[in-house]
């Protein structure tokens, strides 16, 4: 699987097109499509890994699962987004409690 294939999968998980990712990252059109035939620079690889919250090893195919950080902020600020764990929807008040714990505060 190529770096482009990995990027395509990660973009799809975020419900984004490759073109949307390019725009958000400030890349010119077709920059990411070129990765079908070429290898990215170390700088671009690091930028992509940071953008998708995965390791560069994952993008290079040296790691089977990407280590992804999950940002729960959108679930707190946007009621249309829900979080779940093992099939159970997490109520907004529990999401807020989780956020406080992660940030080092105490649950109320």
C-alpha positions as a printed Julia matrix, in Angstrom:
108×3 Matrix{Float64}:
   0.0    0.0    0.0
   1.4    3.39  -0.98
   1.52   6.56   1.1
  -1.27   7.9   -1.12
  -3.42   4.84  -0.34
  -2.96   5.42   3.39
  -3.82   9.13   3.02
  -6.92   8.27   1.03
  -8.11   5.9    3.77
  -7.41   8.43   6.52
  -9.19  11.2    4.6
 -12.21   8.95   4.06
 -12.36   8.22   7.81
 -12.59  11.98   8.36
 -15.26  12.25   5.64
 -12.97  14.44   3.54
 -11.87  14.29  -0.06
  -8.22  14.41  -1.08
  -8.85  17.88  -2.51
 -10.28  19.07   0.83
  -7.2   17.78   2.65
  -4.94  19.57   0.15
  -6.8   22.85   0.69
  -6.74  22.55   4.48
  -3.02  21.83   4.43
  -2.26  24.67   2.02
  -1.04  22.32  -0.72
  -1.66  22.98  -4.37
  -4.16  20.82  -6.23
  -2.94  17.31  -7.09
  -0.04  17.47  -4.63
  -1.29  14.39  -2.82
  -2.26  12.57  -6.02
   1.4   12.8   -7.09
   2.2   10.52  -4.17
   0.85   7.65  -6.28
   4.11   7.82  -8.29
   6.6    9.56  -6.01
   7.71   9.45  -2.42
   7.01  12.43  -0.17
   9.8   14.5    1.3
  10.5   14.0    4.99
   8.91  17.4    5.67
   5.7   16.56   3.79
   5.54  13.12   5.42
   5.79  14.7    8.88
   3.12  17.29   7.99
   0.76  14.56   6.81
   1.39  12.45   9.91
   0.65  15.45  12.14
  -2.47  16.35  10.16
  -3.93  12.83  10.46
  -2.56  12.19  13.97
  -0.66   9.09  12.93
   3.01   8.17  12.89
   5.23   8.54   9.85
   5.91   4.81  10.17
   2.2    4.16   9.67
   2.15   6.25   6.49
   5.22   4.39   5.23
   3.64   1.01   5.93
   6.1    0.1    8.68
   3.38   0.02  11.33
   0.11  -1.86  10.86
  -2.15   0.45  12.85
  -1.91   4.21  13.06
  -1.68   5.61  16.55
  -4.44   8.16  16.41
  -5.15  10.86  18.92
  -8.82  11.54  19.3
  -9.89  15.14  19.77
 -13.12  15.17  21.77
 -13.49  18.96  21.57
 -15.84  18.85  18.55
 -18.16  16.48  20.42
 -18.38  18.96  23.28
 -18.99  22.04  21.13
 -21.16  20.46  18.43
 -24.24  18.51  19.58
 -24.5   16.87  16.13
 -21.33  14.87  16.86
 -21.59  11.89  19.17
 -18.94   9.73  20.75
 -19.4    6.07  21.52
 -17.46   3.34  23.25
 -18.1   -0.34  22.61
 -21.41   0.53  20.95
 -22.66   2.73  23.8
 -23.25   6.42  23.06
 -21.44   8.6   25.58
 -23.77  11.31  26.94
 -22.49  14.92  26.66
 -22.01  15.24  30.43
 -19.72  12.19  30.43
 -17.8   13.57  27.45
 -17.25  16.76  29.46
 -16.06  14.7   32.44
 -13.64  12.77  30.19
 -12.31  16.06  28.81
 -11.68  17.37  32.33
  -9.85  14.19  33.32
  -7.67  14.32  30.21
  -6.83  17.97  30.85
  -5.78  17.1   34.41
  -8.82  18.43  36.21
 -11.14  16.64  38.52
 -14.55  15.34  37.49
 -17.39  17.13  39.25
